[in-house]
């Protein structure tokens, strides 16, 4: 997985940046987002900093929790 993460780092960086922007637009904390997807706050922070590579299921849950389309999380 670590090798794949390095290969797709720019994608994960964009994903994390877009999650952070959407979360801030929604005016919710990392803690609140984590609660909405039954996760830990530090995991949300790791995703936003591209330190973790979330599964498609987690990405989908984040999009639903933020009331946005999953595609919006990958836009440049």
N, CA, C and O atoms as a Maestro MAE file, in Angstrom:
{
 s_m_m2io_version
 :::
 2.0.0
}

f_m_ct {
 s_m_title
 :::
 protein
 m_atom[304] {
  # First column is atom index #
  i_m_mmod_type
  r_m_x_coord
  r_m_y_coord
  r_m_z_coord
  i_m_residue_number
  s_m_chain_name
  s_m_pdb_residue_name
  s_m_pdb_atom_name
  i_m_atomic_number
  :::
  1 25 0.821 -1.200 0.000 1 A "UNK " " N  " 7
  2 3 0.000 0.000 0.000 1 A "UNK " " CA " 6
  3 2 0.860 1.257 0.000 1 A "UNK " " C  " 6
  4 15 0.513 2.236 -0.661 1 A "UNK " " O  " 8
  5 25 1.967 1.250 0.723 2 A "UNK " " N  " 7
  6 3 2.833 2.426 0.779 2 A "UNK " " CA " 6
  7 2 3.353 2.791 -0.602 2 A "UNK " " C  " 6
  8 15 3.422 3.972 -0.942 2 A "UNK " " O  " 8
  9 25 3.716 1.803 -1.397 3 A "UNK " " N  " 7
  10 3 4.197 2.056 -2.753 3 A "UNK " " CA " 6
  11 2 3.093 2.697 -3.590 3 A "UNK " " C  " 6
  12 15 3.347 3.646 -4.331 3 A "UNK " " O  " 8
  13 25 1.868 2.182 -3.475 4 A "UNK " " N  " 7
  14 3 0.741 2.756 -4.202 4 A "UNK " " CA " 6
  15 2 0.460 4.179 -3.756 4 A "UNK " " C  " 6
  16 15 0.131 5.033 -4.580 4 A "UNK " " O  " 8
  17 25 0.585 4.446 -2.456 5 A "UNK " " N  " 7
  18 3 0.340 5.785 -1.939 5 A "UNK " " CA " 6
  19 2 1.299 6.780 -2.573 5 A "UNK " " C  " 6
  20 15 0.890 7.871 -2.970 5 A "UNK " " O  " 8
  21 25 2.560 6.416 -2.670 6 A "UNK " " N  " 7
  22 3 3.549 7.297 -3.286 6 A "UNK " " CA " 6
  23 2 3.210 7.538 -4.766 6 A "UNK " " C  " 6
  24 15 3.354 8.649 -5.277 6 A "UNK " " O  " 8
  25 25 2.767 6.495 -5.423 7 A "UNK " " N  " 7
  26 3 2.422 6.599 -6.840 7 A "UNK " " CA " 6
  27 2 1.268 7.564 -7.065 7 A "UNK " " C  " 6
  28 15 1.236 8.281 -8.065 7 A "UNK " " O  " 8
  29 25 0.327 7.582 -6.135 8 A "UNK " " N  " 7
  30 3 -0.872 8.405 -6.286 8 A "UNK " " CA " 6
  31 2 -0.904 9.584 -5.317 8 A "UNK " " C  " 6
  32 15 -1.982 10.088 -4.999 8 A "UNK " " O  " 8
  33 25 0.248 10.027 -4.847 9 A "UNK " " N  " 7
  34 3 0.308 11.078 -3.837 9 A "UNK " " CA " 6
  35 2 -0.456 12.328 -4.253 9 A "UNK " " C  " 6
  36 15 -1.195 12.889 -3.444 9 A "UNK " " O  " 8
  37 25 -0.298 12.775 -5.490 10 A "UNK " " N  " 7
  38 3 -0.974 14.002 -5.929 10 A "UNK " " CA " 6
  39 2 -2.493 13.859 -5.877 10 A "UNK " " C  " 6
  40 15 -3.198 14.816 -5.558 10 A "UNK " " O  " 8
  41 25 -2.990 12.676 -6.186 11 A "UNK " " N  " 7
  42 3 -4.430 12.424 -6.104 11 A "UNK " " CA " 6
  43 2 -4.896 12.505 -4.647 11 A "UNK " " C  " 6
  44 15 -5.919 13.125 -4.357 11 A "UNK " " O  " 8
  45 25 -4.150 11.884 -3.736 12 A "UNK " " N  " 7
  46 3 -4.516 11.919 -2.325 12 A "UNK " " CA " 6
  47 2 -4.382 13.330 -1.756 12 A "UNK " " C  " 6
  48 15 -5.167 13.724 -0.894 12 A "UNK " " O  " 8
  49 25 -3.406 14.086 -2.226 13 A "UNK " " N  " 7
  50 3 -3.229 15.461 -1.786 13 A "UNK " " CA " 6
  51 2 -4.425 16.307 -2.217 13 A "UNK " " C  " 6
  52 15 -4.950 17.091 -1.427 13 A "UNK " " O  " 8
  53 25 -4.854 16.149 -3.465 14 A "UNK " " N  " 7
  54 3 -6.023 16.874 -3.977 14 A "UNK " " CA " 6
  55 2 -7.270 16.471 -3.189 14 A "UNK " " C  " 6
  56 15 -8.068 17.326 -2.805 14 A "UNK " " O  " 8
  57 25 -7.434 15.175 -2.952 15 A "UNK " " N  " 7
  58 3 -8.570 14.680 -2.181 15 A "UNK " " CA " 6
  59 2 -8.590 15.324 -0.796 15 A "UNK " " C  " 6
  60 15 -9.625 15.828 -0.361 15 A "UNK " " O  " 8
  61 25 -7.469 15.310 -0.115 16 A "UNK " " N  " 7
  62 3 -7.392 15.890 1.226 16 A "UNK " " CA " 6
  63 2 -7.688 17.373 1.242 16 A "UNK " " C  " 6
  64 15 -8.391 17.863 2.126 16 A "UNK " " O  " 8
  65 25 -7.157 18.082 0.275 17 A "UNK " " N  " 7
  66 3 -7.398 19.521 0.175 17 A "UNK " " CA " 6
  67 2 -8.880 19.794 -0.055 17 A "UNK " " C  " 6
  68 15 -9.451 20.696 0.558 17 A "UNK " " O  " 8
  69 25 -9.495 19.022 -0.930 18 A "UNK " " N  " 7
  70 3 -10.916 19.226 -1.226 18 A "UNK " " CA " 6
  71 2 -11.802 18.849 -0.043 18 A "UNK " " C  " 6
  72 15 -12.829 19.487 0.186 18 A "UNK " " O  " 8
  73 25 -11.422 17.832 0.701 19 A "UNK " " N  " 7
  74 3 -12.179 17.484 1.906 19 A "UNK " " CA " 6
  75 2 -12.094 18.625 2.904 19 A "UNK " " C  " 6
  76 15 -13.107 19.023 3.480 19 A "UNK " " O  " 8
  77 25 -10.893 19.155 3.115 20 A "UNK " " N  " 7
  78 3 -10.712 20.256 4.065 20 A "UNK " " CA " 6
  79 2 -11.550 21.466 3.646 20 A "UNK " " C  " 6
  80 15 -12.231 22.067 4.478 20 A "UNK " " O  " 8
  81 25 -11.502 21.824 2.362 21 A "UNK " " N  " 7
  82 3 -12.273 22.977 1.881 21 A "UNK " " CA " 6
  83 2 -13.771 22.757 2.074 21 A "UNK " " C  " 6
  84 15 -14.475 23.654 2.537 21 A "UNK " " O  " 8
  85 25 -14.257 21.576 1.723 22 A "UNK " " N  " 7
  86 3 -15.687 21.274 1.861 22 A "UNK " " CA " 6
  87 2 -16.100 21.271 3.335 22 A "UNK " " C  " 6
  88 15 -17.184 21.738 3.686 22 A "UNK " " O  " 8
  89 25 -15.231 20.745 4.183 23 A "UNK " " N  " 7
  90 3 -15.520 20.711 5.617 23 A "UNK " " CA " 6
  91 2 -15.604 22.117 6.180 23 A "UNK " " C  " 6
  92 15 -16.489 22.418 6.980 23 A "UNK " " O  " 8
  93 25 -14.691 22.977 5.768 24 A "UNK " " N  " 7
  94 3 -14.698 24.360 6.249 24 A "UNK " " CA " 6
  95 2 -15.907 25.124 5.711 24 A "UNK " " C  " 6
  96 15 -16.499 25.935 6.423 24 A "UNK " " O  " 8
  97 25 -16.276 24.864 4.445 25 A "UNK " " N  " 7
  98 3 -17.484 25.491 3.893 25 A "UNK " " CA " 6
  99 2 -18.719 25.069 4.689 25 A "UNK " " C  " 6
  100 15 -19.630 25.867 4.907 25 A "UNK " " O  " 8
  101 25 -18.738 23.821 5.116 26 A "UNK " " N  " 7
  102 3 -19.853 23.299 5.914 26 A "UNK " " CA " 6
  103 2 -19.774 23.760 7.369 26 A "UNK " " C  " 6
  104 15 -20.695 23.531 8.153 26 A "UNK " " O  " 8
  105 25 -18.664 24.412 7.720 27 A "UNK " " N  " 7
  106 3 -18.439 24.935 9.072 27 A "UNK " " CA " 6
  107 2 -18.513 23.840 10.133 27 A "UNK " " C  " 6
  108 15 -19.158 23.985 11.172 27 A "UNK " " O  " 8
  109 25 -17.822 22.731 9.826 28 A "UNK " " N  " 7
  110 3 -17.735 21.656 10.813 28 A "UNK " " CA " 6
  111 2 -16.267 21.337 11.084 28 A "UNK " " C  " 6
  112 15 -15.402 21.538 10.232 28 A "UNK " " O  " 8
  113 25 -16.017 20.846 12.260 29 A "UNK " " N  " 7
  114 3 -14.652 20.500 12.662 29 A "UNK " " CA " 6
  115 2 -14.287 19.111 12.160 29 A "UNK " " C  " 6
  116 15 -15.141 18.347 11.710 29 A "UNK " " O  " 8
  117 25 -13.007 18.806 12.248 30 A "UNK " " N  " 7
  118 3 -12.560 17.445 11.939 30 A "UNK " " CA " 6
  119 2 -13.250 16.460 12.871 30 A "UNK " " C  " 6
  120 15 -13.623 15.361 12.463 30 A "UNK " " O  " 8
  121 25 -13.412 16.856 14.099 31 A "UNK " " N  " 7
  122 3 -14.050 15.994 15.086 31 A "UNK " " CA " 6
  123 2 -15.500 15.691 14.689 31 A "UNK " " C  " 6
  124 15 -15.947 14.548 14.787 31 A "UNK " " O  " 8
  125 25 -16.225 16.708 14.245 32 A "UNK " " N  " 7
  126 3 -17.613 16.511 13.831 32 A "UNK " " CA " 6
  127 2 -17.694 15.620 12.593 32 A "UNK " " C  " 6
  128 15 -18.550 14.738 12.520 32 A "UNK " " O  " 8
  129 25 -16.817 15.842 11.629 33 A "UNK " " N  " 7
  130 3 -16.805 15.000 10.430 33 A "UNK " " CA " 6
  131 2 -16.502 13.558 10.822 33 A "UNK " " C  " 6
  132 15 -17.147 12.628 10.337 33 A "UNK " " O  " 8
  133 25 -15.542 13.378 11.680 34 A "UNK " " N  " 7
  134 3 -15.189 12.031 12.148 34 A "UNK " " CA " 6
  135 2 -16.390 11.368 12.818 34 A "UNK " " C  " 6
  136 15 -16.663 10.190 12.584 34 A "UNK " " O  " 8
  137 25 -17.100 12.119 13.645 35 A "UNK " " N  " 7
  138 3 -18.283 11.587 14.314 35 A "UNK " " CA " 6
  139 2 -19.321 11.140 13.288 35 A "UNK " " C  " 6
  140 15 -19.926 10.077 13.429 35 A "UNK " " O  " 8
  141 25 -19.524 11.958 12.255 36 A "UNK " " N  " 7
  142 3 -20.529 11.652 11.234 36 A "UNK " " CA " 6
  143 2 -20.218 10.382 10.451 36 A "UNK " " C  " 6
  144 15 -21.127 9.723 9.945 36 A "UNK " " O  " 8
  145 25 -18.938 10.037 10.350 37 A "UNK " " N  " 7
  146 3 -18.584 8.822 9.605 37 A "UNK " " CA " 6
  147 2 -18.092 7.714 10.537 37 A "UNK " " C  " 6
  148 15 -17.536 6.715 10.080 37 A "UNK " " O  " 8
  149 25 -18.295 7.890 11.823 38 A "UNK " " N  " 7
  150 3 -17.888 6.899 12.832 38 A "UNK " " CA " 6
  151 2 -16.397 6.573 12.737 38 A "UNK " " C  " 6
  152 15 -15.994 5.414 12.631 38 A "UNK " " O  " 8
  153 25 -15.600 7.634 12.780 39 A "UNK " " N  " 7
  154 3 -14.149 7.485 12.678 39 A "UNK " " CA " 6
  155 2 -13.494 8.340 13.759 39 A "UNK " " C  " 6
  156 15 -14.175 8.916 14.608 39 A "UNK " " O  " 8
  157 25 -12.184 8.413 13.716 40 A "UNK " " N  " 7
  158 3 -11.429 9.225 14.678 40 A "UNK " " CA " 6
  159 2 -11.006 10.546 14.042 40 A "UNK " " C  " 6
  160 15 -10.732 10.612 12.843 40 A "UNK " " O  " 8
  161 25 -10.955 11.597 14.862 41 A "UNK " " N  " 7
  162 3 -10.578 12.923 14.363 41 A "UNK " " CA " 6
  163 2 -9.187 12.907 13.729 41 A "UNK " " C  " 6
  164 15 -8.973 13.527 12.687 41 A "UNK " " O  " 8
  165 25 -8.247 12.204 14.352 42 A "UNK " " N  " 7
  166 3 -6.895 12.197 13.806 42 A "UNK " " CA " 6
  167 2 -6.848 11.505 12.439 42 A "UNK " " C  " 6
  168 15 -5.978 11.815 11.626 42 A "UNK " " O  " 8
  169 25 -7.766 10.578 12.178 43 A "UNK " " N  " 7
  170 3 -7.822 9.936 10.861 43 A "UNK " " CA " 6
  171 2 -8.237 10.952 9.795 43 A "UNK " " C  " 6
  172 15 -7.692 10.949 8.691 43 A "UNK " " O  " 8
  173 25 -9.194 11.816 10.118 44 A "UNK " " N  " 7
  174 3 -9.619 12.865 9.177 44 A "UNK " " CA " 6
  175 2 -8.436 13.778 8.893 44 A "UNK " " C  " 6
  176 15 -8.193 14.137 7.741 44 A "UNK " " O  " 8
  177 25 -7.705 14.153 9.924 45 A "UNK " " N  " 7
  178 3 -6.518 14.995 9.737 45 A "UNK " " CA " 6
  179 2 -5.490 14.331 8.845 45 A "UNK " " C  " 6
  180 15 -4.893 14.988 7.992 45 A "UNK " " O  " 8
  181 25 -5.276 13.046 9.029 46 A "UNK " " N  " 7
  182 3 -4.319 12.312 8.192 46 A "UNK " " CA " 6
  183 2 -4.774 12.269 6.738 46 A "UNK " " C  " 6
  184 15 -3.953 12.384 5.828 46 A "UNK " " O  " 8
  185 25 -6.054 12.107 6.516 47 A "UNK " " N  " 7
  186 3 -6.582 12.114 5.147 47 A "UNK " " CA " 6
  187 2 -6.380 13.492 4.531 47 A "UNK " " C  " 6
  188 15 -5.930 13.601 3.390 47 A "UNK " " O  " 8
  189 25 -6.708 14.542 5.274 48 A "UNK " " N  " 7
  190 3 -6.573 15.906 4.760 48 A "UNK " " CA " 6
  191 2 -5.121 16.256 4.442 48 A "UNK " " C  " 6
  192 15 -4.866 17.052 3.538 48 A "UNK " " O  " 8
  193 25 -4.174 15.679 5.161 49 A "UNK " " N  " 7
  194 3 -2.751 15.932 4.911 49 A "UNK " " CA " 6
  195 2 -2.129 14.912 3.954 49 A "UNK " " C  " 6
  196 15 -0.919 14.924 3.728 49 A "UNK " " O  " 8
  197 25 -2.951 14.042 3.403 50 A "UNK " " N  " 7
  198 3 -2.510 12.998 2.459 50 A "UNK " " CA " 6
  199 2 -1.513 12.027 3.106 50 A "UNK " " C  " 6
  200 15 -0.618 11.505 2.441 50 A "UNK " " O  " 8
  201 25 -1.680 11.801 4.389 51 A "UNK " " N  " 7
  202 3 -0.835 10.835 5.099 51 A "UNK " " CA " 6
  203 2 -1.459 9.446 5.109 51 A "UNK " " C  " 6
  204 15 -0.771 8.453 5.346 51 A "UNK " " O  " 8
  205 25 -2.752 9.377 4.854 52 A "UNK " " N  " 7
  206 3 -3.483 8.107 4.795 52 A "UNK " " CA " 6
  207 2 -4.214 8.036 3.462 52 A "UNK " " C  " 6
  208 15 -4.643 9.052 2.917 52 A "UNK " " O  " 8
  209 25 -4.345 6.833 2.955 53 A "UNK " " N  " 7
  210 3 -5.064 6.588 1.709 53 A "UNK " " CA " 6
  211 2 -6.402 5.927 2.054 53 A "UNK " " C  " 6
  212 15 -6.455 4.716 2.267 53 A "UNK " " O  " 8
  213 25 -7.480 6.713 2.111 54 A "UNK " " N  " 7
  214 3 -8.765 6.149 2.513 54 A "UNK " " CA " 6
  215 2 -9.364 5.253 1.439 54 A "UNK " " C  " 6
  216 15 -9.090 5.407 0.249 54 A "UNK " " O  " 8
  217 25 -10.189 4.312 1.890 55 A "UNK " " N  " 7
  218 3 -10.877 3.429 0.949 55 A "UNK " " CA " 6
  219 2 -11.980 4.211 0.235 55 A "UNK " " C  " 6
  220 15 -12.368 5.299 0.661 55 A "UNK " " O  " 8
  221 25 -12.464 3.642 -0.833 56 A "UNK " " N  " 7
  222 3 -13.565 4.252 -1.570 56 A "UNK " " CA " 6
  223 2 -14.799 4.362 -0.679 56 A "UNK " " C  " 6
  224 15 -15.545 5.336 -0.775 56 A "UNK " " O  " 8
  225 25 -15.019 3.382 0.179 57 A "UNK " " N  " 7
  226 3 -16.159 3.424 1.098 57 A "UNK " " CA " 6
  227 2 -16.060 4.623 2.035 57 A "UNK " " C  " 6
  228 15 -17.057 5.307 2.267 57 A "UNK " " O  " 8
  229 25 -14.872 4.886 2.576 58 A "UNK " " N  " 7
  230 3 -14.677 6.036 3.473 58 A "UNK " " CA " 6
  231 2 -14.852 7.338 2.707 58 A "UNK " " C  " 6
  232 15 -15.473 8.274 3.211 58 A "UNK " " O  " 8
  233 25 -14.312 7.408 1.496 59 A "UNK " " N  " 7
  234 3 -14.469 8.612 0.672 59 A "UNK " " CA " 6
  235 2 -15.946 8.875 0.415 59 A "UNK " " C  " 6
  236 15 -16.399 10.018 0.482 59 A "UNK " " O  " 8
  237 25 -16.686 7.828 0.124 60 A "UNK " " N  " 7
  238 3 -18.122 7.953 -0.106 60 A "UNK " " CA " 6
  239 2 -18.835 8.446 1.151 60 A "UNK " " C  " 6
  240 15 -19.706 9.311 1.065 60 A "UNK " " O  " 8
  241 25 -18.479 7.909 2.310 61 A "UNK " " N  " 7
  242 3 -19.084 8.343 3.572 61 A "UNK " " CA " 6
  243 2 -18.777 9.806 3.858 61 A "UNK " " C  " 6
  244 15 -19.639 10.544 4.336 61 A "UNK " " O  " 8
  245 25 -17.553 10.223 3.567 62 A "UNK " " N  " 7
  246 3 -17.167 11.624 3.777 62 A "UNK " " CA " 6
  247 2 -18.005 12.530 2.876 62 A "UNK " " C  " 6
  248 15 -18.521 13.550 3.332 62 A "UNK " " O  " 8
  249 25 -18.144 12.167 1.608 63 A "UNK " " N  " 7
  250 3 -18.939 12.966 0.680 63 A "UNK " " CA " 6
  251 2 -20.387 13.083 1.177 63 A "UNK " " C  " 6
  252 15 -20.964 14.170 1.159 63 A "UNK " " O  " 8
  253 25 -20.960 11.981 1.613 64 A "UNK " " N  " 7
  254 3 -22.336 12.014 2.128 64 A "UNK " " CA " 6
  255 2 -22.437 12.883 3.377 64 A "UNK " " C  " 6
  256 15 -23.395 13.639 3.535 64 A "UNK " " O  " 8
  257 25 -21.448 12.775 4.262 65 A "UNK " " N  " 7
  258 3 -21.457 13.568 5.497 65 A "UNK " " CA " 6
  259 2 -21.337 15.062 5.209 65 A "UNK " " C  " 6
  260 15 -21.831 15.889 5.975 65 A "UNK " " O  " 8
  261 25 -20.683 15.401 4.107 66 A "UNK " " N  " 7
  262 3 -20.501 16.802 3.724 66 A "UNK " " CA " 6
  263 2 -21.577 17.278 2.744 66 A "UNK " " C  " 6
  264 15 -21.566 18.432 2.315 66 A "UNK " " O  " 8
  265 25 -22.500 16.389 2.396 67 A "UNK " " N  " 7
  266 3 -23.579 16.702 1.450 67 A "UNK " " CA " 6
  267 2 -23.060 17.204 0.104 67 A "UNK " " C  " 6
  268 15 -23.559 18.184 -0.449 67 A "UNK " " O  " 8
  269 25 -22.041 16.501 -0.408 68 A "UNK " " N  " 7
  270 3 -21.505 16.832 -1.725 68 A "UNK " " CA " 6
  271 2 -21.376 15.549 -2.534 68 A "UNK " " C  " 6
  272 15 -21.439 14.446 -1.991 68 A "UNK " " O  " 8
  273 25 -21.197 15.711 -3.832 69 A "UNK " " N  " 7
  274 3 -20.976 14.552 -4.705 69 A "UNK " " CA " 6
  275 2 -19.552 14.072 -4.535 69 A "UNK " " C  " 6
  276 15 -18.632 14.869 -4.348 69 A "UNK " " O  " 8
  277 25 -19.378 12.779 -4.599 70 A "UNK " " N  " 7
  278 3 -18.049 12.188 -4.452 70 A "UNK " " CA " 6
  279 2 -17.086 12.731 -5.516 70 A "UNK " " C  " 6
  280 15 -15.891 12.877 -5.255 70 A "UNK " " O  " 8
  281 25 -17.602 13.026 -6.702 71 A "UNK " " N  " 7
  282 3 -16.760 13.559 -7.773 71 A "UNK " " CA " 6
  283 2 -16.118 14.899 -7.375 71 A "UNK " " C  " 6
  284 15 -15.000 15.209 -7.787 71 A "UNK " " O  " 8
  285 25 -16.838 15.679 -6.574 72 A "UNK " " N  " 7
  286 3 -16.325 16.981 -6.155 72 A "UNK " " CA " 6
  287 2 -15.058 16.864 -5.316 72 A "UNK " " C  " 6
  288 15 -14.272 17.809 -5.243 72 A "UNK " " O  " 8
  289 25 -14.860 15.730 -4.694 73 A "UNK " " N  " 7
  290 3 -13.674 15.549 -3.870 73 A "UNK " " CA " 6
  291 2 -12.410 15.309 -4.702 73 A "UNK " " C  " 6
  292 15 -11.301 15.346 -4.169 73 A "UNK " " O  " 8
  293 25 -12.573 15.066 -5.992 74 A "UNK " " N  " 7
  294 3 -11.419 14.799 -6.851 74 A "UNK " " CA " 6
  295 2 -11.154 15.902 -7.876 74 A "UNK " " C  " 6
  296 15 -10.205 15.809 -8.655 74 A "UNK " " O  " 8
  297 25 -11.974 16.930 -7.878 75 A "UNK " " N  " 7
  298 3 -11.811 18.018 -8.855 75 A "UNK " " CA " 6
  299 2 -10.604 18.885 -8.517 75 A "UNK " " C  " 6
  300 15 -10.260 19.095 -7.354 75 A "UNK " " O  " 8
  301 25 -9.982 19.375 -9.571 76 A "UNK " " N  " 7
  302 3 -8.833 20.282 -9.374 76 A "UNK " " CA " 6
  303 2 -9.317 21.700 -9.224 76 A "UNK " " C  " 6
  304 15 -8.509 22.613 -9.050 76 A "UNK " " O  " 8
  :::
 }
 m_bond[303] {
  # First column is bond index #
  i_m_from
  i_m_to
  i_m_order
  :::
  1 1 2 1
  2 2 3 1
  3 3 4 2
  4 3 5 1
  5 5 6 1
  6 6 7 1
  7 7 8 2
  8 7 9 1
  9 9 10 1
  10 10 11 1
  11 11 12 2
  12 11 13 1
  13 13 14 1
  14 14 15 1
  15 15 16 2
  16 15 17 1
  17 17 18 1
  18 18 19 1
  19 19 20 2
  20 19 21 1
  21 21 22 1
  22 22 23 1
  23 23 24 2
  24 23 25 1
  25 25 26 1
  26 26 27 1
  27 27 28 2
  28 27 29 1
  29 29 30 1
  30 30 31 1
  31 31 32 2
  32 31 33 1
  33 33 34 1
  34 34 35 1
  35 35 36 2
  36 35 37 1
  37 37 38 1
  38 38 39 1
  39 39 40 2
  40 39 41 1
  41 41 42 1
  42 42 43 1
  43 43 44 2
  44 43 45 1
  45 45 46 1
  46 46 47 1
  47 47 48 2
  48 47 49 1
  49 49 50 1
  50 50 51 1
  51 51 52 2
  52 51 53 1
  53 53 54 1
  54 54 55 1
  55 55 56 2
  56 55 57 1
  57 57 58 1
  58 58 59 1
  59 59 60 2
  60 59 61 1
  61 61 62 1
  62 62 63 1
  63 63 64 2
  64 63 65 1
  65 65 66 1
  66 66 67 1
  67 67 68 2
  68 67 69 1
  69 69 70 1
  70 70 71 1
  71 71 72 2
  72 71 73 1
  73 73 74 1
  74 74 75 1
  75 75 76 2
  76 75 77 1
  77 77 78 1
  78 78 79 1
  79 79 80 2
  80 79 81 1
  81 81 82 1
  82 82 83 1
  83 83 84 2
  84 83 85 1
  85 85 86 1
  86 86 87 1
  87 87 88 2
  88 87 89 1
  89 89 90 1
  90 90 91 1
  91 91 92 2
  92 91 93 1
  93 93 94 1
  94 94 95 1
  95 95 96 2
  96 95 97 1
  97 97 98 1
  98 98 99 1
  99 99 100 2
  100 99 101 1
  101 101 102 1
  102 102 103 1
  103 103 104 2
  104 103 105 1
  105 105 106 1
  106 106 107 1
  107 107 108 2
  108 107 109 1
  109 109 110 1
  110 110 111 1
  111 111 112 2
  112 111 113 1
  113 113 114 1
  114 114 115 1
  115 115 116 2
  116 115 117 1
  117 117 118 1
  118 118 119 1
  119 119 120 2
  120 119 121 1
  121 121 122 1
  122 122 123 1
  123 123 124 2
  124 123 125 1
  125 125 126 1
  126 126 127 1
  127 127 128 2
  128 127 129 1
  129 129 130 1
  130 130 131 1
  131 131 132 2
  132 131 133 1
  133 133 134 1
  134 134 135 1
  135 135 136 2
  136 135 137 1
  137 137 138 1
  138 138 139 1
  139 139 140 2
  140 139 141 1
  141 141 142 1
  142 142 143 1
  143 143 144 2
  144 143 145 1
  145 145 146 1
  146 146 147 1
  147 147 148 2
  148 147 149 1
  149 149 150 1
  150 150 151 1
  151 151 152 2
  152 151 153 1
  153 153 154 1
  154 154 155 1
  155 155 156 2
  156 155 157 1
  157 157 158 1
  158 158 159 1
  159 159 160 2
  160 159 161 1
  161 161 162 1
  162 162 163 1
  163 163 164 2
  164 163 165 1
  165 165 166 1
  166 166 167 1
  167 167 168 2
  168 167 169 1
  169 169 170 1
  170 170 171 1
  171 171 172 2
  172 171 173 1
  173 173 174 1
  174 174 175 1
  175 175 176 2
  176 175 177 1
  177 177 178 1
  178 178 179 1
  179 179 180 2
  180 179 181 1
  181 181 182 1
  182 182 183 1
  183 183 184 2
  184 183 185 1
  185 185 186 1
  186 186 187 1
  187 187 188 2
  188 187 189 1
  189 189 190 1
  190 190 191 1
  191 191 192 2
  192 191 193 1
  193 193 194 1
  194 194 195 1
  195 195 196 2
  196 195 197 1
  197 197 198 1
  198 198 199 1
  199 199 200 2
  200 199 201 1
  201 201 202 1
  202 202 203 1
  203 203 204 2
  204 203 205 1
  205 205 206 1
  206 206 207 1
  207 207 208 2
  208 207 209 1
  209 209 210 1
  210 210 211 1
  211 211 212 2
  212 211 213 1
  213 213 214 1
  214 214 215 1
  215 215 216 2
  216 215 217 1
  217 217 218 1
  218 218 219 1
  219 219 220 2
  220 219 221 1
  221 221 222 1
  222 222 223 1
  223 223 224 2
  224 223 225 1
  225 225 226 1
  226 226 227 1
  227 227 228 2
  228 227 229 1
  229 229 230 1
  230 230 231 1
  231 231 232 2
  232 231 233 1
  233 233 234 1
  234 234 235 1
  235 235 236 2
  236 235 237 1
  237 237 238 1
  238 238 239 1
  239 239 240 2
  240 239 241 1
  241 241 242 1
  242 242 243 1
  243 243 244 2
  244 243 245 1
  245 245 246 1
  246 246 247 1
  247 247 248 2
  248 247 249 1
  249 249 250 1
  250 250 251 1
  251 251 252 2
  252 251 253 1
  253 253 254 1
  254 254 255 1
  255 255 256 2
  256 255 257 1
  257 257 258 1
  258 258 259 1
  259 259 260 2
  260 259 261 1
  261 261 262 1
  262 262 263 1
  263 263 264 2
  264 263 265 1
  265 265 266 1
  266 266 267 1
  267 267 268 2
  268 267 269 1
  269 269 270 1
  270 270 271 1
  271 271 272 2
  272 271 273 1
  273 273 274 1
  274 274 275 1
  275 275 276 2
  276 275 277 1
  277 277 278 1
  278 278 279 1
  279 279 280 2
  280 279 281 1
  281 281 282 1
  282 282 283 1
  283 283 284 2
  284 283 285 1
  285 285 286 1
  286 286 287 1
  287 287 288 2
  288 287 289 1
  289 289 290 1
  290 290 291 1
  291 291 292 2
  292 291 293 1
  293 293 294 1
  294 294 295 1
  295 295 296 2
  296 295 297 1
  297 297 298 1
  298 298 299 1
  299 299 300 2
  300 299 301 1
  301 301 302 1
  302 302 303 1
  303 303 304 2
  :::
 }
}
